[in-house]
Amino acid sequence: MTSLAVNGVTCRGKVLTLDSMNPNVRRVEYAVRGPIVQRAVQIEKELREGVKKPFTEVIKANIGDAHAMGQKPITFFRQVLALCSYPDLLEDNKFPEDAKKRARRILDACGGHSIGAYSASQGIECIRQDVARYIEKRDGGIPSNPDNIYLSTGASDAIVTMLKLLVCGEGRDRTGVMISIPQYPLYSAALADLGAVQINYYLDEDKCWGLDVTELRRALNAAKQHCKPRVLCIINPGNPTGQVQSRECIEDVIRFAKEENLFLMADEVYQDNVYAKGCKFHSFKKVLFEMGPEYSSSLEMASFHSTSKCYMGECGFRGGYMEVLNMDPEVKAQLTKLVSVRLCPPVSGQAMLDLVVNPPLPDEPSYASYVKERTAVLAALAEKSHLTEEMFNTVPGITCNPVQGAMYTFPRITLPQKAIAKAQEEGQAPDMLYCMKLLEEEGICLVPGSGFGQKEGTFHFRMTILPPTEKLKVVLQKIRDFHLRFTQEFS
Ligand SMILES: Cc1ncc(COP(=O)(O)O)c(C=O)c1O
């Protein structure tokens, strides 16, 4: 800390400076809301102020935020949430009886019958029971214990909490965490924050972003030289790459994790987002149990789900859960202690999660509208997944794997040598240059592949498939025109 004397008064420098702050926080990067998005916000402001641009609006296809792109919420979910927020509406006959019944049940489980009260830190008990029943039904009857369910502030919170519990040691004993490349940057950001060692394993773009155990083994063995690999993270269906893992692949991963004594983190927030023919979502837990007690009684695992994705897209409610399996009871007590420090996840998010895991039943009045709305959202996403793949693959210099699931496409772009050299001169990643130029010229906001990690010498961008179909067609056409122009300009 520096001290200066001005007019006899001692002025100290700031306690908190870039040099004195937590260096791990400085290392954190989060591309999904990075410089491109900041520029997009600025351009929107310029447009509002009347600055002339070659476009009239910025289309944000950078983040998996469905409602922000116009997706409508499921009516029943919002009815129940409205009733929970303002219980006087329970007297209003505009609301269906099943929504009122759900709202009363949730309110009865809340302190003082109000969603404004704190809940138990692990989450409201009857909601944890509903989550356990949902998992059992999803997994064909494999038991789920509500005591193993932790409700969370979106899946992000639970993922970070779990990593916090796992990361320890110094030097060569520091915990190594295996993450896929390309990855969802929550993982690299959390690992940087915790000072853990990030172990990259690469997905195979030529095999539809498939995961191969040989690659897992290569990455693990290389990492053993400088850290202690203890965790394997899998995202299925994948973000940003949109692949859906086959059952065989999941079995291979489970065998590998057991052999290598790794804690498995299965990020399954896109479990209802599967579009490709022949693809199906298999939960890691179900496969684990079907592999028999040799695996199911010993492999330590946490799996994650959220209200933010699938057909709900209720990101702002920050609802989620994790289920832990085979966790040492003493560690579990520590986990419960850790989550109690943040008091509880948002109770409105817990209520939203309850509706996701316990939607209207076939004999209830809201069932038909729930099914209709849910089916319409998923059908539109499926249509857009095919449209995107087809369109990109017609553009010379863009190749795109099928969007089997999730909400993203991660096409590969061939960039001219001159563009690569220019970006390097400017100290920029070449795909950042590409995306920035696309934003300035067409008003389309994407995230460069470099924000997710990619094989050296390859370039990509991530685009969500969330814009409404007609708008998505415009976006795809604009990207096509831009790509051809860009290639020409730098040839
Ligand atoms: C793979 C994956 N995991 C976790 C999250 C976090 O979601 P949330 O915290 O909103 O539940 C996201 C969000 O995009 C994601 O794509």
The ligand as a Gaussian input file, in Angstrom:
#p B3LYP/6-31G(d) Opt

LIG

0 1
 C      -24.068000     -27.105000     -19.730000
 C      -24.603000     -26.083000     -18.817000
 N      -24.533000     -26.279000     -17.505000
 C      -25.007000     -25.382000     -16.635000
 C      -25.575000     -24.210000     -17.059000
 C      -26.050000     -23.231000     -16.038000
 O      -27.404000     -23.040000     -16.062000
 P      -28.228000     -22.429000     -14.870000
 O      -27.274000     -21.980000     -13.809000
 O      -29.003000     -21.311000     -15.459000
 O      -29.077000     -23.552000     -14.388000
 C      -25.667000     -23.934000     -18.430000
 C      -26.216000     -22.672000     -18.926000
 O      -26.202000     -22.341000     -20.088000
 C      -25.168000     -24.907000     -19.328000
 O      -25.223000     -24.715000     -20.645000

